[in-house]
Amino acid sequence: MKIRADYTDFSMNFSHRDLALFLAVAEEHSFTRAALKCNLSQSALSSRIKQMEDELKATLFDRTTRSVELTSEGRIFEEMARRLYNDFTEVLENFRDYAERRKGWVRVAALPSVCAAWLPSLIAEFRSRYPGIQFFLTDGLSETCLEMVKTGQADMAITSATGHEDDLQAMMLGTDFFHVVCPIGHPLLDKEDITVEDLASYPFIHVSRHSSVRQHVEAALGPVAMDARIEVQYMGTIAGLVEAGIGITIVPALSLWQFRRPQLGSRRLTIPRLARPLHLLKRRGHSLSAAAKAFYDLLLHERSSFEYIAHEGGAEE
C-alpha cells in the first residue's frame, strides 16, 4: 500500500493530539507506557489508534504480547506525522506568543506634539512590559494619521480631528489648551486676562497653515486678524524667532516644552474656543491585535497624565 506524502490527505481528520498519541506509541513501543505518557487510559489510546488506522485504511502497528512495532506503512506515516506535528506545534507556540504578547507589533500614528510630549514615556513603559513587541510610530498631520488608520496602516491614531466617518471610533483623551509665548518682560505676561485684541496688537509668528494648531488658532481668534510677520513649519524655529524679539506666538500646551527657554515666558489663554480636543481613534468593527489592544488600553489608562501635560505643558510656569 502506498500512502501519499501530502498533508491534506490526513490533516483534515487528525488533530494535533492524535499525532501526539501516534508518535508516543511509536517512541515507547508500548500502549501501556504511551498511555501513561499521554495521561490517557490504555483502552482510550488503543481505540483512537484503531480509528486512525481505519481512516488511513492501513495497519500502523504490529501488536504482540511482548512489543508494539511500526509496520512498513506505519514508518512511512511516522515521517509525515512527525513533520506535521512539529509544524502544528510551531504554529501553536507562535500563536500563543502573539496572544500572550510575547510577540507582535503596534503601529501608532499621532500628531508630532503628542509624539514628543506624551507618548515617549508610555512607549518606554510598554516596551519594558512587552520587550518582544515591535513598535512603529508615525508623527504626522491629522489628515495623515486619519488616513493611516482608515487604510489599516496604523492600528490607532491620536489626532485633533475625528474625521466624522462611520468607520472610525473615537475616544476623547483630553483637551490641549493654548498658551501665548513672549520674550521675558513682554507686557502680555503681566496682564491678568489676555484678549484677542491684546494679541492682535503685537507682531505675530504663525505656524504652517496646514497644521491643526494654525487651524484652531484662526478659528478661535477670527474675525480678528493677527499682525503676522512670518509663517514657519517647525516649533523650534518659532521659539528661536520669538526669543529674538521678532514677534509673539500661540502654541498648544503639548508643544510648550520646546519654548522652555530662559529668555521666554508663557501664559495660558482663556479665550473661548481656543482649545484643541484630542482623540484616540481606531477602525470601528475591527478588533485590535493582542499587542495593539494592550497599548490602546494603556493610553486610555494614562489619560490623567495626558490631561496634566495638555493643561500646563507638564510643568509649573
N, C-alpha and C positions, 0 to 999 in steps of 0.2 A: 504493500500500500504506500502511496505517495502523499505526503502532507505538504501543501504549497506553503512556501515561506512568505506568506502575505498576512500581515497583522489583521487585516479586515476580515479574514476568514474565521477568526475565532475571538477577536477582541470585543465584538458586539455581544457575545454570550457570556464571556468570562470577566469577572471583576478582578480588581487588584488583589482582593482577599483570596479568590480562587487560585490565582497564580502563586500566591504565597503558600497556600496549602500544598499545591502540587510540588513546588520546589522543596518544601520541608520534608515531604516523603522521599523525594529523590535524594536529598542530602543525608537523611537519617537511616535510609534503608529499613524503615520500620514504621508501621502505622501507629504503634503504641508511643514511641518516642516523639514522632511528629505531632501526634495529638497533644501530648504534654507541652511541647514547644509552642504550639499554637493556641493553647488554653481552650481545647475543644475535646469533646468526647470522641473515643475511637470510632464508635458507630457513626457519629455525625460526619467525621472525616472520611471514613470509608464510603459513606453514602454520597458525599459530594464528589469524590474522585470517580466513583462509578458513573455519576451523572455527566461528568466531563468526558469520560470515555464514550458514553452513549452519544453525546453531542458531536464528538470528533469521529465517531464510528471507527474507533481504534482502541486496542488494548495498550495502556501506557505502562503497566507494571505486571511483572510475573510474580505471583504471590505463592510462597511456600510457607510451611510451618516454621522455617528457620530464618528466612530472609525475604526481603522485597527488593526486586531489581527492575530497573528500566528495561522495557523491550526496545527493539530497534526503532519502532515508531516513537516510543517514549523518549529516546535520546534525541531524535530529531525535534520533537516538540519541546524538550527541555531547552534547547538552544534558543528557540524563538521565544519561549515563555520567559526565560531569564532576561533576554533583551527587552522584551515588552514590560516586564516587571520593573526593571531598572528605569526605563523611560517613564512609566507611570509614577514611580517613586520620586523621580526628579521633578516631574510636573507638580505633584502634590506638595513637595517640600518648597518649591519656588512659590507656589500659590500661597502657602501658609506664611512665607516670608513677607509677601505683599499684604496679605490680610492682617498680619500682626505687626506691620510697619517696620519690618527689618529691611525691606527693600521698597523701591518705588520712587516716585518723583512728585514734586509740587511745582506748578507753574503759576506765577502771580504777575499781574500787570497792575501798575499803580502810578499815581502822579509822582513826579520827581520829589516834591516836598515830603510826601508820605514815605517814599523810599529812603530819604535821607534822615528824617527826624524821628520816625516811629518804628519802622519795620526792622532796622538793623538789630536791635536788642532782642526782638521777638524771633527773628531768624536764627540768631545765635542760640537762644534758649531751645528752639525747636530742633536744631541740629545736635545739640547736646543730648536731647532725649532720643532722637532717632538718627544716629550717625550714618546709617546705611541709605538714607533717603536723599536723592539728589534734589537740589533746589535751583529753580530758574526764575530770575526776577527781571522784568522789563519795566523800565521807567519811561513813561510817555504821556502825551496829552490825553485828555478824557476820551476823545473820539477814537484814538488808537487803542486804548485799553478796552473800551466797549466792543470794538470790532474783534479784538483778540478773544474775548470771552464768547461772543456770538459764533465765531468760526471754530471754536474748540482749541485755539492755540494757547489759551490760558484757562486754568481751572477756575480762577476768580479774579476780580479786579477791584481796586479801590479808586473811585473817581468822584468828582463833584456832580456828575451827570448820571442819571439813571437810564437815559435813552427812552423811557416810557414804552418800551416794546414789551409785548406779552411774553416773549421768550426769555426775558431776564427777570430774576428775582433779586430784589434789593433789600438789604438790611441797613438801617441807619447806624453809623458808627458814632457820629457826633458832629458838632459844628465848629468850623475853623474860623475864629474871629480875626479881624484885621487890625493892624497897628500902623500908625504913622511913624516914619523914621526920619530923623533930622540930625544935623550936627549938634553936639553938646552946646548949650547956650541959646538954642533957637527959641524964639518967643512961643511957638506952639507947645513946647514941652512944659511951659508954666501955666497954660490955660486949663481951667477946670473942665470945661466942656468944649470940645472942638467941633465946629460946624463945617458943613460943606463949603460955605462961603469963606471960612478961615483957610481951608486947604487951597481953595482956588486963588488965594491972594499971593501964593508963592510959586516960583518956578517948580515944575513937576517932572519927575522922571518916570516914564511908563515902561512896563514890561510888554513883551510882544503881544500884539492884539489877538494872536491865536491861542493864548493861554487862558485857562479858566480864571486865573487871578484877574487879568485885564477885563474879562467879560463881567465878572462880579463887581469890580470897582466901577466900571462905566454904568452898569445897570443901577447901582445904588446912588451914585453921585449925579446922574443925569437929572434934569437937562443942564445942570451947571457944568461947564467945560473947564478942565484943568489947563493951566498955563504950561502945556507940555513942551519941554525943551529937547528931550532925547528919548528915543524908544530903543530898548535893547532886549536881548533874549534871556540872558542869564542873571540870576540874583546876585552872584558875586560881582558882576560888572556894575550893577545898580549900587551895591554897597560902596564900591570904590568911588563912584560918581557923587553919591551923597556925602561921603566923607570929604571929598574935595570941595564941597560947598556949591556944587552946580545946581542942586535942587533937592526937594524933599521927595518922599515916595510913600506908598502904602503897600504893605505886604501882609500875607496871612501869618498867623502865629507859627504854623508849621515850617515857615521859611525864616523865621526870626533869628534862628541860631546863626545864620550867615551874616547877620548885622550886629552881632555881639562884639563890637569894637570899642576901644577906649574913647574914640572921638565921636561916637554915635550914641543917640538916645532914642527911646521909643515910648509911645503911649497907645494903650488900646483905645480904639474908637468905638463910640456907641451910636453911630449914625444908623438910623433904621435901614434894614435890608442889607447892610454891609456885613455879611457873614456868608460862609461857604459850607453848606451841608455836605458831608462826605458819606458815601455809601459803600458797602461791601456787596458786590454783585456776583452771581453765578447763573448758569443757564437753568431756567425753570424746567423741571421734569427730567433733568439729567443728574443721576447720582454721582457724587464725588467719589474718587478712589479712597481707600482707607487712609493713605498718606495725605491727600488733599483735604479730606474731611477733618483730620487731626489738626491741620494748620488753620482751617476755616474756624473750627471751634476755639482754637487758641486766640484768634483775632477777636472773636465775639467776647471771650472771657476777659480780654485785656482792654475792653472799651474804656474803662475808667482811666487807664494810663494815657489812652489816646485823647480823651476829653481834657486831661490836665495839660498836655502839650498844646492842644489846639486852642486852649483858653488863653494861656500866657506864654506860650513858646517853651514851656518846661522849665522856666527859671524866674526867679523874682526880679522885678525891674528896679 
